[in-house]
Structure formats: C-alpha cells, structure tokens
Amino acid sequence: MTSRLVQVQLAGGRAIASAGTRLVLGVFSDADPAFARLGAEGARAALALAQALRFKGEEGRLVETLLRGKGRALTLVGLGKRGKLTEERARAFVEKAIAVAHAAKAASLGLVVPDHEAFSGAAAAERIARCLALADYRFDRFLAPTTGVRLQSATLAVPAAWRRAYETGCVLGCAIAAGVSLARDLGNSPPNLASPDWMARQARGLARRWRARFRVLAEPELKRRKMGGLLAVGAGSKHPPRLVRIDLGNRGPVIALVGKGVTFDTGGISIKPAAQMDEMKWDKMGACAVLGILEVASRLDLGVRLRAYLPLAENMLDGAAYRPGDIVRCANGKTVEILNTDAEGRMILADALAWAASAKPDALIEYSTLTGACVVALGPTGAGLFSPSDELCGGLLSAAGAAGERLWRLPLWPEFLEEMKGSHADLKNSGGRWGGASNAAAFLSQFVGGVADWAHLDIAGPAYVGGEGGDGRKKRGATGFGVALTVNWLRARGIPVQATARERRRRR
C-alpha cells in the first residue's frame, strides 16, 4: 500500500540542463555563482537573469526565468554567505526547491547541488534523496480523484568527485523513503479501518512479499502465554488484540525491534479529553515504524537478522474494559497494579518485550508514542532515548544525527524504578507527576530480561504532526520518524557486505 514516490536519479555530465521542467540552482552571496554547471544555455539565462534583477545570492531570495522549450524554467535561490550554510539551511534549500517545483506544477525537477561540505558525503546524499523521493507524498486513499501534473522525477547534478558517494546515498535514501512512506500510510489509516486484526493482516501480506517468517498470536494463544497486559488493554474493544512476530534476514547479529501498536486510544476508563482525540489513531506509530524498517531491510543488505514484535490493541471502554485498581499479571510473571488505564502502551509493550527478550537477541530497540511528558520535555521534533548502555546510546545518537532525526538521551536513575513499585503488586503502571517519561522507561526495563543492549525510544513528539495542519513546513499526518535513524544504526551494526562476499568465497 506504499504511496507513489518521486524517482530520483543522478545527471550525467551536462545533462542537468535538460533534465527537468524546473531547474534550481543555489547561489552564494560571497562566491562566484556556479552558472557553468547549467550548461551553455542555462548559464547564459542565469547570468542575464542575475544582472537584470541585480541578484547577488541574498539568503532566501528567489528569482526565475523561462528557458527555451515548453514549460521549462530556471530558479536561482539565494543561499547567503557560504560560511554560514549549516545542515539545517541545506535541508531548507532542498525543501525550497521542492516548493518551487510544486508551485510551478512541474513534472520534473533538476537540482544543482551546491559544492559545499553541507551537501557532501553519502549521509547528505541519503538525506537529499529521501527528501526528494517523499516530495510528493500524500495520503489520498479517501480523497476524491484529482487531475493535474504531479512531481514525478528529480535529477541531481553533483560535483564529479562526489558521484560515487551520491550513487550510494541515493540508493539508500530511496529505499528509506519507501519504508517511511509505508509507515506513514499505515499510520494515517483511520481507526475504523485499521483495527488490530487489520494491522496483523497488513503485516502478514508484507511478510509474504518480503519472504519473511510470520506469526500472529490471537486471544487463545495470548491467554495460554499469560500475556495479561495485552489482553487487559484490548478487553474493552470488539476488536481483539493481536501480537505479531516477523523474522527477516538470516545472517549477522540478531536485533529485536518492538513497536507499540495501539490502533486507537480513548484512554479507556481514564478517558482522554475530547479535544484532539482524533490524533490517537497515530498511537500505533511505533509498530508502523518497525514495519517501515523491515521494508527497507527487504530492499537492502543490512547484514542483520531482524526479529520484529508488534503488540496490537485498541484501548476502548465497555463493561469488559480493565479498570483502575485491577492487578494484571504479564508474560514474565510480574504483576502490575493499574492506576490509570490511559497508561496502556507500557502494558502491551510489557508482554511483547518479554517475548522478544526470551529469544536472547544481541540488541533490542523499542519504539512507542508512550508519554506526553516526553513531548513536554523535548517538544514535537525530538524523541527521548533511554538505555543503560552508553555504547548503544552513542551508536543510536550518531545514526540519528546522520539521518537528520533528533534523539536526546534521558535518565534511567534508580529513583524512577522505585517510583514505579506497586503497593499490592510488583509494579504500578503510572507514577507521580514528575519525570513521567523516565518513570515509563523504568517500568519497561522490568521486561527486557537479561538483554544488556536495549533501548526505549519515546517517539510521542515527532511521530506525527497534529493540529490543524502542521507547522507550515510539515503536513498534518504521520512522519515515519525512526525509520531512517534505525537503518543507519543497523548498517553500522551489521556484517559488511564486503565481508560477507569474502565469507561466501571461503565456503566455496
């Protein structure tokens, strides 16, 4: 069900001059403009345009002119002083080029990548290719059909010395874009469609396409395994809970990925306010991100064995719903006193984490839109990272930085676990007012068994853009946050492709 992606390619030689109906070049205010990279015709048009409008590369200024050929045009974008171009401004330049193409209703975009370190290297190429591939993403399954030109392709012109890095980065970026698009499509699907069973069926279809091993636990098996957390949360809904497992890959370290999949969260008996409750269809974005990661892994050789666990439930309220005051026993035998039925995510994750940990993976990463407290702490653009492992945190932070996604490490001090101890059970599912994100992480730590390398990513802030329509730069809807950073981390953690090739030769 992945939405259509923009096709991204590299220009050969001077081909950029005719590669797009909309050609975009960045110009620094304190450096000679790279008009020659546009080819003879483009260079003449750019020079005439700059002279006529006295354009000197002022930051944020745009000027444009028509080129020979039906519908072709050139836009010059001011980048300001060369020394002040940051990665954030580099990303803004790419987004501005996309906006120019959309405004012109262009079918193709030719982008001349500035010769600046902010754009160099495979990591920058991956970010640019991913941004371009997703440039025309829209969740339009329930909209009336529309006509008109849509952006179909983007061609990048890069300095010759960068070509190899950009070839690698573009392949990676387009694969990640496919995973992000899948995560967005699943996340944006409405709750009257995307029930736990529907999500499980989507996962089954994807696993078949990936040629991965698939298993789903329905209520009888959940009861047999004593997965009380997942059963309790799903008890109030007419859509029973499910727990999906997918195994993908057959070489390299075993990495368990666990994603929270609450398909809709009313809060249960501890019901949420009505305002913005519609956004609770995005409480399944942890599970959607994990499926997006597997989509990328099916396209690339990451050198790891992935084991994905998706607990799926709808948190509703009826006569069978779990209550504040209930005591629930989870799969690893720990009992939990329910103080707040809106603290449901940690309950379904408890059983999934226990199952994942029982297989003794080399590392375990969990993704969940878990706490509003994390959004209060970090805002909507960054996710909280919790782990006892400095090495794992370092790797994830580095991978996030390369991907252009924000993680911030938050503490797991012993006091947080003390706060989560119950009066009449081993644990309680809700702590006090302070440190809510860390309290939740401390609760989850009790279900990872003996796995030393584990991390909890609280993606409640960046998982989706809510409100009336986003912040002006982002559209309302799911973002697919976490896919890119995890793929970067998996590539660093996995067995290199070259090493694998040597191993195959030795076996022969």
CORPE-V303136 format. One record per backbone hydrogen bond with DSSP energy under -0.5 kcal/mol. CO is the residue of the C=O (numbers start at 1). NH is the residue of the N-H. If there is no record, write none. Layout:
co=CO nh=NH
co=CO nh=NH
This chain:
co=7 nh=154
co=9 nh=156
co=11 nh=13
co=12 nh=15
co=14 nh=17
co=15 nh=18
co=16 nh=19
co=16 nh=20
co=21 nh=73
co=22 nh=110
co=23 nh=75
co=24 nh=112
co=25 nh=77
co=27 nh=79
co=27 nh=80
co=28 nh=31
co=33 nh=35
co=34 nh=37
co=35 nh=38
co=36 nh=39
co=38 nh=42
co=39 nh=43
co=40 nh=44
co=41 nh=45
co=42 nh=46
co=43 nh=47
co=44 nh=48
co=45 nh=49
co=46 nh=50
co=47 nh=51
co=48 nh=52
co=49 nh=53
co=50 nh=54
co=50 nh=55
co=57 nh=80
co=58 nh=61
co=61 nh=78
co=63 nh=76
co=65 nh=74
co=69 nh=72
co=72 nh=67
co=73 nh=23
co=74 nh=65
co=75 nh=25
co=76 nh=63
co=77 nh=27
co=78 nh=60
co=80 nh=29
co=80 nh=30
co=81 nh=84
co=82 nh=85
co=84 nh=86
co=86 nh=90
co=87 nh=91
co=88 nh=92
co=89 nh=93
co=90 nh=94
co=91 nh=95
co=92 nh=96
co=93 nh=97
co=94 nh=98
co=95 nh=99
co=96 nh=100
co=97 nh=101
co=98 nh=102
co=99 nh=103
co=100 nh=104
co=101 nh=106
co=102 nh=105
co=107 nh=152
co=107 nh=153
co=108 nh=22
co=109 nh=111
co=109 nh=155
co=110 nh=24
co=110 nh=112
co=111 nh=113
co=111 nh=157
co=112 nh=26
co=114 nh=116
co=116 nh=119
co=117 nh=120
co=121 nh=125
co=122 nh=126
co=123 nh=127
co=124 nh=128
co=125 nh=129
co=126 nh=130
co=127 nh=131
co=128 nh=132
co=129 nh=133
co=130 nh=134
co=132 nh=135
co=133 nh=6
co=134 nh=137
co=138 nh=140
co=140 nh=143
co=152 nh=7
co=153 nh=109
co=154 nh=9
co=155 nh=111
co=156 nh=11
co=156 nh=158
co=157 nh=113
co=159 nh=162
co=160 nh=163
co=162 nh=166
co=163 nh=167
co=164 nh=168
co=165 nh=169
co=166 nh=170
co=167 nh=171
co=168 nh=172
co=169 nh=173
co=170 nh=174
co=171 nh=175
co=172 nh=176
co=173 nh=177
co=174 nh=178
co=175 nh=179
co=176 nh=180
co=177 nh=181
co=178 nh=182
co=179 nh=183
co=180 nh=184
co=181 nh=185
co=182 nh=186
co=183 nh=187
co=184 nh=188
co=185 nh=189
co=190 nh=193
co=190 nh=194
co=193 nh=195
co=195 nh=199
co=196 nh=200
co=197 nh=201
co=198 nh=202
co=199 nh=203
co=200 nh=204
co=201 nh=205
co=202 nh=206
co=203 nh=207
co=204 nh=208
co=205 nh=209
co=206 nh=210
co=207 nh=211
co=207 nh=212
co=208 nh=211
co=213 nh=247
co=215 nh=245
co=216 nh=218
co=217 nh=243
co=218 nh=222
co=219 nh=223
co=220 nh=224
co=221 nh=225
co=222 nh=227
co=223 nh=226
co=226 nh=228
co=227 nh=231
co=228 nh=232
co=229 nh=233
co=230 nh=234
co=231 nh=235
co=232 nh=235
co=232 nh=322
co=233 nh=236
co=234 nh=237
co=238 nh=240
co=242 nh=312
co=243 nh=217
co=244 nh=310
co=245 nh=215
co=246 nh=248
co=246 nh=308
co=247 nh=213
co=248 nh=306
co=253 nh=255
co=253 nh=305
co=254 nh=256
co=254 nh=362
co=254 nh=363
co=255 nh=307
co=256 nh=365
co=257 nh=309
co=258 nh=367
co=259 nh=311
co=260 nh=286
co=260 nh=287
co=261 nh=263
co=261 nh=313
co=264 nh=266
co=264 nh=315
co=266 nh=272
co=267 nh=270
co=269 nh=271
co=274 nh=277
co=276 nh=279
co=277 nh=280
co=278 nh=281
co=279 nh=282
co=280 nh=283
co=281 nh=284
co=282 nh=285
co=283 nh=262
co=284 nh=288
co=285 nh=289
co=286 nh=290
co=287 nh=291
co=288 nh=292
co=289 nh=293
co=290 nh=294
co=291 nh=295
co=292 nh=296
co=293 nh=297
co=294 nh=298
co=295 nh=299
co=296 nh=299
co=296 nh=300
co=300 nh=302
co=303 nh=253
co=303 nh=495
co=304 nh=306
co=305 nh=255
co=306 nh=248
co=307 nh=257
co=308 nh=246
co=309 nh=259
co=309 nh=311
co=310 nh=244
co=311 nh=261
co=312 nh=242
co=313 nh=263
co=313 nh=264
co=314 nh=316
co=315 nh=266
co=315 nh=268
co=318 nh=321
co=322 nh=269
co=323 nh=326
co=326 nh=338
co=328 nh=330
co=328 nh=336
co=329 nh=228
co=330 nh=333
co=334 nh=330
co=335 nh=427
co=336 nh=328
co=336 nh=338
co=337 nh=339
co=337 nh=429
co=338 nh=325
co=340 nh=343
co=342 nh=344
co=344 nh=347
co=344 nh=348
co=345 nh=349
co=346 nh=350
co=347 nh=351
co=348 nh=352
co=349 nh=353
co=350 nh=354
co=351 nh=355
co=352 nh=356
co=353 nh=357
co=354 nh=358
co=355 nh=359
co=356 nh=359
co=357 nh=360
co=363 nh=256
co=364 nh=455
co=365 nh=258
co=366 nh=457
co=367 nh=260
co=368 nh=370
co=368 nh=459
co=371 nh=375
co=372 nh=376
co=373 nh=377
co=374 nh=378
co=375 nh=379
co=379 nh=382
co=381 nh=406
co=383 nh=408
co=384 nh=458
co=385 nh=410
co=386 nh=456
co=388 nh=390
co=389 nh=393
co=390 nh=394
co=391 nh=395
co=392 nh=396
co=393 nh=397
co=394 nh=398
co=395 nh=399
co=396 nh=400
co=397 nh=401
co=398 nh=402
co=399 nh=403
co=400 nh=404
co=400 nh=405
co=401 nh=404
co=405 nh=407
co=406 nh=383
co=408 nh=385
co=413 nh=416
co=413 nh=417
co=414 nh=418
co=415 nh=419
co=416 nh=420
co=417 nh=420
co=418 nh=421
co=420 nh=428
co=426 nh=422
co=427 nh=337
co=433 nh=436
co=435 nh=439
co=436 nh=440
co=437 nh=441
co=438 nh=442
co=439 nh=443
co=440 nh=444
co=441 nh=445
co=443 nh=446
co=444 nh=447
co=445 nh=448
co=448 nh=451
co=450 nh=452
co=452 nh=454
co=453 nh=364
co=455 nh=366
co=456 nh=386
co=456 nh=458
co=457 nh=368
co=457 nh=459
co=458 nh=384
co=459 nh=463
co=461 nh=464
co=463 nh=479
co=463 nh=480
co=464 nh=466
co=465 nh=477
co=466 nh=470
co=474 nh=472
co=477 nh=465
co=480 nh=483
co=482 nh=486
co=483 nh=487
co=484 nh=488
co=485 nh=489
co=486 nh=490
co=487 nh=491
co=488 nh=492
co=489 nh=493
co=490 nh=494
co=496 nh=500
co=497 nh=501
co=498 nh=502
co=499 nh=503
co=500 nh=504
co=501 nh=505
co=502 nh=506
co=503 nh=507
co=504 nh=508
